[in-house]
């Protein structure tokens, strides 16, 4: 994780949407209208203390979380999900066994950690590539990003692209693909980044910010547009 843009707790992505720092990992709180919010990932902490603190700052509690969009099935990204028992949990099908604690991830370090049954949570719905999900006033579009894990995904909501661990951004502003020590297939990860780059350009999708699981954000999509696999 050396050389990455630092994670700052509470960074506002747009009104009501915030980056939450949970140790070395991020989660994101997104407004969904009224007293409802959605999360992108729910952190490493089983008690979700950092997320609950942000909800409290907004005058909300755990019951306000209507949905969680899990970027991939590594335990540091879904550890706090049990604290939001009423929320619908969304993920790509290939990572459901990881999230539900029936299988271990394939990367060198995740294999050593084994099944994360201590933090497993039931996935409500398996996502398909390109699918759009409505949560209150919020629309979240899902993009399949196999490589870091088989079921890694990125999510686009209100112009912000949530990349999970499919990439990070360095202090110098360059995009860094997922590290091999934590990834199932680094070559597939790079192909997914290239395909997403082409897709955003081809569909003329506007991105105001890109945000990541283990680094600070990047403005616009230039870091991805400049990426050479």
ChimeraX attribute file (.defattr): number of C-alpha atoms within 10 A of each C-alpha:
attribute: neighborCount
match mode: 1-to-1
recipient: residues
	/A:1	11
	/A:2	7
	/A:3	10
	/A:4	18
	/A:5	19
	/A:6	16
	/A:7	21
	/A:8	14
	/A:9	17
	/A:10	15
	/A:11	15
	/A:12	14
	/A:13	20
	/A:14	14
	/A:15	8
	/A:16	12
	/A:17	20
	/A:18	20
	/A:19	25
	/A:20	24
	/A:21	22
	/A:22	21
	/A:23	14
	/A:24	14
	/A:25	21
	/A:26	28
	/A:27	29
	/A:28	28
	/A:29	24
	/A:30	23
	/A:31	21
	/A:32	22
	/A:33	12
	/A:34	9
	/A:35	15
	/A:36	20
	/A:37	27
	/A:38	25
	/A:39	24
	/A:40	26
	/A:41	30
	/A:42	32
	/A:43	30
	/A:44	23
	/A:45	20
	/A:46	17
	/A:47	16
	/A:48	21
	/A:49	15
	/A:50	21
	/A:51	27
	/A:52	18
	/A:53	15
	/A:54	19
	/A:55	18
	/A:56	12
	/A:57	10
	/A:58	11
	/A:59	10
	/A:60	16
	/A:61	17
	/A:62	19
	/A:63	15
	/A:64	19
	/A:65	24
	/A:66	20
	/A:67	26
	/A:68	25
	/A:69	27
	/A:70	30
	/A:71	32
	/A:72	31
	/A:73	31
	/A:74	25
	/A:75	26
	/A:76	22
	/A:77	25
	/A:78	29
	/A:79	23
	/A:80	25
	/A:81	28
	/A:82	17
	/A:83	18
	/A:84	21
	/A:85	15
	/A:86	14
	/A:87	21
	/A:88	18
	/A:89	23
	/A:90	22
	/A:91	26
	/A:92	26
	/A:93	17
	/A:94	18
	/A:95	25
	/A:96	24
	/A:97	17
	/A:98	25
	/A:99	28
	/A:100	18
	/A:101	19
	/A:102	13
	/A:103	17
	/A:104	21
	/A:105	27
	/A:106	19
	/A:107	20
	/A:108	13
	/A:109	14
	/A:110	19
	/A:111	15
	/A:112	11
	/A:113	13
	/A:114	15
	/A:115	21
	/A:116	23
	/A:117	15
	/A:118	11
	/A:119	19
	/A:120	22
	/A:121	20
	/A:122	16
	/A:123	20
	/A:124	14
	/A:125	13
	/A:126	13
	/A:127	21
	/A:128	15
	/A:129	13
	/A:130	13
	/A:131	12
	/A:132	16
	/A:133	15
	/A:134	11
	/A:135	17
	/A:136	16
	/A:137	11
	/A:138	16
	/A:139	15
	/A:140	22
	/A:141	18
	/A:142	25
	/A:143	24
	/A:144	24
	/A:145	28
	/A:146	27
	/A:147	26
	/A:148	33
	/A:149	28
	/A:150	22
	/A:151	21
	/A:152	27
	/A:153	30
	/A:154	26
	/A:155	24
	/A:156	21
	/A:157	16
	/A:158	17
	/A:159	17
	/A:160	22
	/A:161	25
	/A:162	26
	/A:163	24
	/A:164	28
	/A:165	29
	/A:166	28
	/A:167	24
	/A:168	28
	/A:169	25
	/A:170	20
	/A:171	15
	/A:172	9
	/A:173	15
	/A:174	17
	/A:175	21
	/A:176	17
	/A:177	21
	/A:178	23
	/A:179	18
	/A:180	16
	/A:181	14
	/A:182	19
	/A:183	26
	/A:184	23
	/A:185	19
	/A:186	21
	/A:187	16
	/A:188	17
	/A:189	27
	/A:190	23
	/A:191	15
	/A:192	23
	/A:193	25
	/A:194	16
	/A:195	14
	/A:196	18
	/A:197	18
	/A:198	14
	/A:199	13
	/A:200	15
	/A:201	13
	/A:202	9
	/A:203	8
	/A:204	9
	/A:205	12
	/A:206	15
	/A:207	17
	/A:208	16
	/A:209	19
	/A:210	24
	/A:211	27
	/A:212	25
	/A:213	28
	/A:214	24
	/A:215	25
	/A:216	22
	/A:217	25
	/A:218	23
	/A:219	13
	/A:220	17
	/A:221	19
	/A:222	17
	/A:223	18
	/A:224	21
	/A:225	16
	/A:226	11
	/A:227	15
	/A:228	9
	/A:229	12
